[in-house]
């Protein structure tokens, strides 16, 4: 597990993630990530853009998610 989605961020499909791993670069070293809820895989996604938020969490935009879906 790399982190936990804390909440949506903005209107372009970005999410705020609290990382449980060491470092922001680990997030992009994987080709695909799995979004999992209660042990069940919801969707496979790839990181399009990521940035460090001022509170230490990460804001991530996934290629497969657009808008507020």
N, CA, C and O of each residue as an XYZ file, in Angstrom:
276
protein
N       0.840     -1.171      0.000
C       0.000      0.000      0.000
C       0.889      1.240      0.000
O       1.767      1.387      0.850
N       0.653      2.119     -0.954
C       1.435      3.347     -1.057
C       0.825      4.496     -0.262
O       1.545      5.365      0.229
N      -0.495      4.501     -0.136
C      -1.143      5.589      0.575
C      -2.646      5.438      0.589
O      -3.199      4.465      0.076
N      -3.301      6.429      1.191
C      -4.749      6.439      1.314
C      -5.291      7.726      0.721
O      -4.802      8.811      1.038
N      -6.300      7.616     -0.138
C      -6.939      8.810     -0.694
C      -7.711      9.483      0.429
O      -8.588      8.879      1.046
N      -7.376     10.736      0.684
C      -7.979     11.489      1.772
C      -9.259     12.179      1.312
O     -10.280     12.148      1.999
N      -9.184     12.814      0.119
C     -10.344     13.539     -0.405
C     -10.068     13.967     -1.846
O      -8.925     13.934     -2.301
N     -11.127     14.371     -2.563
C     -10.919     14.953     -3.891
C     -10.207     16.294     -3.749
O     -10.265     16.932     -2.698
N      -9.539     16.712     -4.814
C      -8.843     18.001     -4.808
C      -9.128     18.705     -6.121
O      -8.611     18.297     -7.161
N      -9.932     19.742     -6.097
C     -10.256     20.477     -7.311
C     -11.320     19.782     -8.142
O     -12.019     18.888     -7.665
N     -11.431     20.213     -9.411
C     -12.480     19.708    -10.301
C     -11.946     18.925    -11.491
O     -12.728     18.529    -12.356
N     -10.646     18.690    -11.561
C     -10.046     18.030    -12.717
C      -9.720     16.569    -12.469
O      -8.952     15.970    -13.221
N     -10.295     15.989    -11.422
C     -10.056     14.582    -11.145
C      -8.877     14.311    -10.252
O      -8.478     13.156    -10.098
N      -8.302     15.340     -9.655
C      -7.178     15.142     -8.753
C      -7.676     14.683     -7.386
O      -8.800     14.982     -6.983
N      -6.815     13.952     -6.685
C      -7.133     13.504     -5.334
C      -5.948     13.805     -4.424
O      -4.804     13.885     -4.871
N      -6.244     13.968     -3.155
C      -5.212     14.187     -2.155
C      -4.943     12.856     -1.472
O      -5.872     12.186     -1.021
N      -3.665     12.471     -1.396
C      -3.275     11.172     -0.857
C      -2.313     11.358      0.313
O      -1.338     12.104      0.222
N      -2.607     10.663      1.415
C      -1.678     10.587      2.543
C      -0.795      9.371      2.289
O      -1.267      8.236      2.338
N       0.477      9.606      2.020
C       1.398      8.515      1.696
C       1.753      7.702      2.932
O       1.957      8.252      4.014
N       1.823      6.394      2.759
C       2.285      5.511      3.826
C       3.641      4.911      3.455
O       4.191      4.098      4.198
N       4.171      5.314      2.311
C       5.481      4.832      1.868
C       6.484      5.967      1.991
O       6.131      7.081      2.379
N       7.716      5.684      1.663
C       8.756      6.702      1.769
C       8.969      7.408      0.439
O       9.553      6.845     -0.487
N       8.502      8.619      0.355
C       8.833      9.447     -0.787
C       7.805      9.558     -1.889
O       7.067      8.619     -2.187
N       7.782     10.724     -2.478
C       6.880     11.062     -3.570
C       7.233     10.312     -4.855
O       6.341      9.943     -5.618
N       8.520     10.086     -5.100
C       8.952      9.433     -6.338
C       8.500      7.979     -6.427
O       8.354      7.446     -7.527
N       8.280      7.343     -5.305
C       7.815      5.949     -5.309
C       6.462      5.838     -6.004
O       6.142      4.808     -6.598
N       5.675      6.902     -5.923
C       4.344      6.925     -6.518
C       4.403      6.794     -8.037
O       3.521      6.177     -8.635
N       5.415      7.358     -8.660
C       5.513      7.313    -10.119
C       6.425      6.203    -10.627
O       6.522      5.995    -11.836
N       7.093      5.489     -9.729
C       7.975      4.417    -10.186
C       7.187      3.190    -10.654
O       7.732      2.338    -11.355
N       5.920      3.095    -10.273
C       5.064      1.989    -10.710
C       4.328      2.393    -11.985
O       3.848      3.522    -12.093
N       4.235      1.478    -12.947
C       3.512      1.789    -14.189
C       2.024      1.947    -13.945
O       1.397      2.860    -14.483
N       1.456      1.068    -13.139
C       0.036      1.183    -12.801
C      -0.150      1.003    -11.297
O       0.635      0.332    -10.626
N      -1.196      1.613    -10.801
C      -1.569      1.474     -9.399
C      -2.974      0.896     -9.339
O      -3.749      1.032    -10.285
N      -3.295      0.258     -8.236
C      -4.638     -0.286     -8.043
C      -5.365      0.531     -7.001
O      -4.847      0.746     -5.905
N      -6.562      0.989     -7.331
C      -7.410      1.642     -6.347
C      -8.224      0.546     -5.679
O      -8.958     -0.183     -6.346
N      -8.095      0.429     -4.360
C      -8.720     -0.659     -3.610
C      -9.577     -0.072     -2.491
O      -9.168      0.865     -1.805
N     -10.766     -0.636     -2.321
C     -11.648     -0.240     -1.223
C     -12.171     -1.496     -0.557
O     -12.746     -2.365     -1.213
N     -11.972     -1.590      0.744
C     -12.399     -2.765      1.514
C     -11.873     -4.073      0.927
O     -12.577     -5.083      0.916
N     -10.623     -4.048      0.435
C     -10.003     -5.245     -0.103
C     -10.389     -5.598     -1.524
O      -9.885     -6.579     -2.069
N     -11.271     -4.822     -2.140
C     -11.731     -5.106     -3.497
C     -11.163     -4.063     -4.473
O     -11.273     -2.858     -4.244
N     -10.559     -4.548     -5.555
C      -9.994     -3.636     -6.546
C     -11.108     -2.935     -7.317
O     -12.006     -3.577     -7.863
N     -11.033     -1.608     -7.350
C     -12.020     -0.812     -8.072
C     -11.574     -0.491     -9.494
O     -12.365     -0.555    -10.435
N     -10.284     -0.141     -9.636
C      -9.791      0.303    -10.934
C      -8.271      0.338    -10.916
O      -7.658      0.577     -9.876
N      -7.666      0.098    -12.080
C      -6.218      0.284    -12.249
C      -6.001      1.645    -12.902
O      -6.688      2.007    -13.857
N      -5.032      2.393    -12.371
C      -4.785      3.749    -12.853
C      -3.285      3.998    -12.986
O      -2.471      3.272    -12.415
N      -2.931      5.031    -13.746
C      -1.543      5.458    -13.854
C      -1.456      6.944    -13.511
O      -2.368      7.717    -13.807
N      -0.348      7.327    -12.885
C      -0.154      8.695    -12.424
C       0.215      9.586    -13.597
O       1.174      9.317    -14.320
N      -0.556     10.649    -13.777
C      -0.294     11.612    -14.838
C       0.517     12.796    -14.298
O       1.431     13.294    -14.956
N       0.164     13.229    -13.096
C       0.857     14.359    -12.480
C       0.774     14.212    -10.965
O      -0.224     13.725    -10.433
N       1.820     14.633    -10.282
C       1.797     14.606     -8.833
C       2.576     15.801     -8.300
O       3.531     16.273     -8.917
N       2.137     16.279     -7.127
C       2.833     17.383     -6.482
C       2.644     17.278     -4.978
O       1.668     16.708     -4.491
N       3.590     17.834     -4.269
C       3.545     17.813     -2.822
C       2.675     18.960     -2.330
O       2.888     20.111     -2.712
N       1.703     18.656     -1.493
C       0.822     19.670     -0.902
C       1.538     20.273      0.300
O       2.418     19.632      0.876
N       1.179     21.487      0.687
C       1.882     22.162      1.781
C       1.710     21.486      3.148
O       2.441     21.816      4.082
N       0.766     20.551      3.288
C       0.593     19.846      4.558
C       1.312     18.495      4.592
O       1.167     17.740      5.553
N       2.092     18.187      3.536
C       2.857     16.945      3.495
C       2.192     15.827      2.717
O       2.835     14.829      2.393
N       0.908     15.980      2.412
C       0.224     14.994      1.573
C       0.575     15.254      0.109
O       1.257     16.229     -0.205
N       0.112     14.387     -0.776
C       0.411     14.508     -2.203
C      -0.886     14.706     -2.974
O      -1.894     14.061     -2.684
N      -0.858     15.596     -3.954
C      -1.995     15.773     -4.860
C      -1.638     15.050     -6.148
O      -0.596     15.311     -6.750
N      -2.516     14.132     -6.568
C      -2.240     13.274     -7.721
C      -3.369     13.368     -8.734
O      -4.546     13.423     -8.379
N      -2.984     13.384    -10.000
C      -3.959     13.306    -11.091
C      -3.685     12.019    -11.845
O      -2.566     11.772    -12.296
N      -4.730     11.198    -11.975
C      -4.612      9.931    -12.695
C      -5.074     10.097    -14.133
O      -6.015     10.842    -14.405
N      -4.411      9.403    -15.058
C      -4.748      9.465    -16.475
C      -6.179      9.040    -16.747
O      -6.855      9.633    -17.588
N      -6.638      8.039    -16.058
C      -7.936      7.419    -16.346
C      -9.117      8.164    -15.702
O     -10.267      7.893    -16.046
N      -8.861      9.067    -14.803
C      -9.939      9.779    -14.113
C     -10.002     11.231    -14.581
O      -9.014     11.961    -14.494
N     -11.154     11.639    -15.072
C     -11.324     13.005    -15.563
C     -12.521     13.612    -14.849
O     -13.576     12.984    -14.763
N     -12.369     14.808    -14.346
C     -13.474     15.479    -13.677
C     -13.764     14.872    -12.319
O     -12.870     14.347    -11.655
N     -14.999     14.947    -11.921
C     -15.377     14.539    -10.573
C     -16.068     13.181    -10.546
O     -16.937     12.956     -9.703
N     -15.703     12.269    -11.450
C     -16.366     10.951    -11.506
C     -16.171     10.118    -10.285
O     -16.677      8.998    -10.215
